[in-house]
Amino acid sequence: MKTILPLPLILSVLPVAATPAQAQTARSFALSGFDRISLEGCDNAVVTIGNAFSVRAVGQPVSLEVIRAEVRQQKLIITRPNGMCDSRAKRPGATIEITVPRLRGVESEGTGSMRLHPFEAGEFEAEMSGTGNLTMEGLRGRKVGITMSGTGNAQIQDIRVTTLALETNGTGSIRGAGAVDALSIDSSGTGNVDTTAMTTRMLSVDASGTGGVRAQANGPAAIDASGMTRVVVGGRPQCTVDKSGFARVTCG
């Protein structure tokens, strides 16, 4: 004898058709006259150096309609109204495609990440104080400073500058590759700094947190370590070490 299932039970075991993803669209902003970029929301930025200014957001229409973009004191500011950065409310982060002739600095204090295509700059500063990540695909310059004070991570590729200052005081980490004349590392958080793929002729490390620092130097290397940090310096360093607490230092 055949068993006949009640209609509600039959419907409950049938596969549910997937809801199609919301279509992507674009929105352009007629903005110019900036050489710095600030992200204050949940949107991600991709930055390219070019001859003309361009600011274009790509994402779901419900997200694009709440994005605010303006230029104040040569800084492009990308933000959203409060409460409009919630993927659960179907307003996920968009991608902001930015072209700028010259770039002097970037910052992010929200959840947005930044990707910088290769560029040149005399002086450049990056400060990430939120949860977003920073990716730099190449930089030629003179004086560069990168600070990670949030939970995001920084990936620095093919950097070739005269002086580079790296600072981490949050839980995020920094990884770097390239060649610099003088490298200074200030680590006071729980994150790690790894520049073993970066050559330098002069190194300065000030580590006071619980994170670790790994670097290499072919010249003077001044190490100041305290707390529970771990510092390892390879290459051919000429080491000067000052440590206290439970800090561990291996130099040379």
C-alpha positions as CSV (number, residue, x, y, z in Angstrom):
1,M,0.0,0.0,0.0
2,K,1.3,3.4,-0.9
3,T,1.8,6.0,1.8
4,I,0.4,9.4,0.8
5,L,2.2,12.3,2.5
6,P,0.1,15.3,3.5
7,L,0.6,18.3,1.2
8,P,2.4,20.5,3.8
9,L,5.0,17.8,4.4
10,I,5.5,17.4,0.7
11,L,6.1,21.1,0.3
12,S,8.6,21.1,3.2
13,V,11.0,18.7,1.5
14,L,11.0,20.3,-1.9
15,P,14.2,22.3,-2.6
16,V,13.8,26.1,-2.4
17,A,14.8,28.0,-5.4
18,A,17.8,30.3,-4.8
19,T,17.0,34.0,-4.7
20,P,19.1,35.7,-7.5
21,A,21.8,38.1,-6.3
22,Q,20.9,41.7,-6.5
23,A,22.3,43.3,-9.7
24,Q,25.4,45.4,-9.5
25,T,25.3,49.0,-10.7
26,A,27.6,52.0,-10.7
27,R,27.4,55.6,-9.5
28,S,29.9,58.3,-10.4
29,F,30.8,61.4,-8.4
30,A,32.0,64.6,-10.1
31,L,34.8,65.3,-7.7
32,S,38.4,66.5,-8.1
33,G,41.2,68.5,-6.4
34,F,42.2,65.9,-3.8
35,D,45.4,64.1,-3.0
36,R,44.3,62.3,0.2
37,I,41.5,59.8,0.7
38,S,39.5,58.9,3.8
39,L,37.1,56.0,4.3
40,E,34.7,56.4,7.2
41,G,32.2,53.7,6.5
42,C,32.0,50.1,5.3
43,D,32.9,50.7,1.6
44,N,36.2,49.5,0.1
45,A,38.5,51.6,-2.1
46,V,40.7,50.7,-5.0
47,V,43.0,53.5,-5.9
48,T,44.8,54.0,-9.2
49,I,47.2,56.8,-10.3
50,G,46.0,58.4,-13.6
51,N,46.0,61.7,-15.4
52,A,42.4,62.7,-14.5
53,F,40.3,62.5,-11.4
54,S,37.6,59.8,-11.2
55,V,35.4,58.6,-8.3
56,R,33.0,55.7,-9.1
57,A,31.1,53.4,-6.8
58,V,30.1,49.9,-7.8
59,G,27.7,47.8,-5.8
60,Q,24.1,47.1,-5.1
61,P,21.7,50.1,-5.7
62,V,20.5,50.2,-2.1
63,S,24.1,50.7,-1.0
64,L,25.1,53.2,-3.7
65,E,22.1,55.5,-2.9
66,V,23.4,56.1,0.7
67,I,27.1,56.7,-0.1
68,R,28.2,60.2,0.5
69,A,31.4,61.6,-1.1
70,E,32.9,65.1,-0.8
71,V,36.2,66.9,-0.9
72,R,37.3,69.0,2.1
73,Q,40.8,70.5,2.3
74,Q,42.1,68.4,-0.6
75,K,40.8,65.2,1.1
76,L,38.2,62.9,-0.5
77,I,35.9,61.6,2.2
78,I,33.7,58.6,1.6
79,T,31.1,57.9,4.2
80,R,27.5,56.8,4.9
81,P,24.8,58.0,7.3
82,N,24.7,56.2,10.7
83,G,23.1,52.8,10.5
84,M,23.5,52.5,6.7
85,C,26.5,50.0,6.9
86,D,24.7,46.9,7.8
87,S,24.7,43.9,5.5
88,R,21.9,42.4,7.5
89,A,19.8,45.3,6.3
90,K,20.8,44.5,2.7
91,R,23.2,47.5,2.5
92,P,26.6,45.7,2.0
93,G,29.8,47.5,1.3
94,A,30.4,48.8,-2.2
95,T,33.7,49.2,-4.1
96,I,34.9,52.8,-4.7
97,E,37.1,53.0,-7.7
98,I,39.3,56.1,-7.5
99,T,41.7,57.6,-10.0
100,V,43.9,60.4,-8.8
101,P,46.9,62.2,-10.4
102,R,48.8,62.3,-7.1
103,L,48.4,60.6,-3.8
104,R,49.8,61.9,-0.5
105,G,47.8,59.9,2.1
106,V,45.0,57.5,2.9
107,E,43.1,56.7,6.1
108,S,40.3,54.4,7.2
109,E,38.4,54.4,10.5
110,G,35.6,52.1,9.6
111,T,35.4,48.6,8.2
112,G,36.4,49.4,4.7
113,S,39.7,48.1,3.2
114,M,42.0,49.9,0.8
115,R,44.0,48.6,-2.2
116,L,46.5,50.9,-3.7
117,H,47.9,50.1,-7.2
118,P,51.6,51.0,-7.7
119,F,52.4,54.7,-7.5
120,E,55.1,57.2,-6.7
121,A,55.1,59.8,-4.0
122,G,57.6,62.1,-2.4
123,E,55.9,61.8,1.0
124,F,53.1,59.5,1.9
125,E,51.2,58.5,5.0
126,A,48.6,55.7,5.6
127,E,46.6,55.4,8.8
128,M,44.2,52.5,9.4
129,S,42.3,52.7,12.7
130,G,39.3,50.5,12.0
131,T,38.9,46.8,11.0
132,G,39.8,47.3,7.3
133,N,42.9,46.0,5.6
134,L,45.5,47.9,3.6
135,T,47.2,46.5,0.5
136,M,49.9,48.4,-1.3
137,E,51.0,46.9,-4.6
138,G,54.1,49.0,-5.0
139,L,55.5,52.4,-4.0
140,R,58.5,54.5,-5.0
141,G,59.1,57.5,-2.8
142,R,61.2,59.4,-0.2
143,K,59.4,59.4,3.2
144,V,56.6,57.0,4.0
145,G,54.7,56.3,7.2
146,I,52.2,53.5,7.8
147,T,50.2,53.2,11.0
148,M,47.9,50.3,11.9
149,S,46.0,51.0,15.1
150,G,42.9,48.9,14.6
151,T,42.4,45.2,13.9
152,G,43.1,45.3,10.2
153,N,46.3,44.0,8.5
154,A,48.6,45.7,6.1
155,Q,50.3,44.0,3.1
156,I,53.1,46.1,1.6
157,Q,54.6,44.9,-1.6
158,D,57.5,46.2,-3.6
159,I,58.2,49.3,-1.7
160,R,61.3,51.2,-2.5
161,V,61.8,54.4,-0.5
162,T,64.4,56.4,1.5
163,T,62.8,56.2,4.9
164,L,59.9,54.0,6.1
165,A,58.2,54.2,9.5
166,L,55.9,51.3,10.5
167,E,53.7,51.5,13.6
168,T,51.3,49.0,15.0
169,N,49.5,49.6,18.3
170,G,46.4,47.5,17.8
171,T,45.8,43.8,17.1
172,G,46.5,44.1,13.4
173,S,49.8,43.0,11.7
174,I,52.1,44.4,9.0
175,R,54.0,42.4,6.3
176,G,56.3,44.2,4.0
177,A,58.6,43.5,1.0
178,G,61.0,45.7,-0.9
179,A,64.1,47.8,-0.2
180,V,64.5,50.9,2.0
181,D,67.5,52.9,3.2
182,A,66.2,53.4,6.8
183,L,63.5,51.4,8.4
184,S,61.9,52.2,11.8
185,I,59.4,49.8,13.5
186,D,57.3,50.8,16.5
187,S,55.2,47.9,17.8
188,S,53.2,48.4,21.0
189,G,50.2,46.2,20.4
190,T,49.5,42.5,20.0
191,G,50.0,42.3,16.3
192,N,53.1,41.2,14.5
193,V,55.4,43.0,12.1
194,D,57.3,41.0,9.5
195,T,59.7,42.7,7.1
196,T,62.0,39.8,6.5
197,A,61.4,40.3,2.7
198,M,62.5,43.9,3.0
199,T,66.2,44.9,2.9
200,T,67.4,48.0,4.8
201,R,70.8,49.5,5.6
202,M,69.6,51.0,8.9
203,L,67.1,49.6,11.3
204,S,65.4,50.9,14.4
205,V,63.0,48.7,16.5
206,D,61.0,49.8,19.5
207,A,58.8,46.9,20.7
208,S,56.8,47.1,23.9
209,G,53.7,45.0,23.4
210,T,53.0,41.3,23.2
211,G,53.4,40.9,19.5
212,G,56.5,40.0,17.6
213,V,58.8,41.8,15.1
214,R,60.8,40.1,12.4
215,A,63.2,42.0,10.2
216,Q,66.5,42.0,8.5
217,A,69.3,44.6,8.2
218,N,72.7,45.0,6.6
219,G,74.0,47.7,8.8
220,P,73.2,49.4,12.2
221,A,70.3,47.9,14.1
222,A,69.1,49.5,17.3
223,I,66.7,47.3,19.2
224,D,64.7,48.5,22.3
225,A,62.4,45.7,23.5
226,S,60.3,45.5,26.7
227,G,57.2,43.6,27.9
228,M,56.6,40.2,26.4
229,T,57.6,41.0,22.8
230,R,59.8,38.8,20.6
231,V,62.3,40.5,18.1
232,V,64.3,38.6,15.5
233,V,66.7,40.4,13.2
234,G,68.5,38.6,10.4
235,G,70.9,39.6,7.6
236,R,74.2,41.2,8.6
237,P,73.1,43.6,11.4
238,Q,75.4,45.6,13.7
239,C,73.3,45.2,16.8
240,T,72.7,47.5,19.7
241,V,70.2,45.9,22.1
242,D,68.3,47.3,25.1
243,K,65.7,44.9,26.6
244,S,63.7,44.6,29.8
245,G,61.0,42.5,31.2
246,F,60.3,39.2,29.4
247,A,61.3,40.5,26.0
248,R,63.4,38.2,23.8
249,V,65.8,39.5,21.2
250,T,67.7,37.6,18.5
251,C,69.9,39.9,16.4
252,G,72.3,38.6,13.8
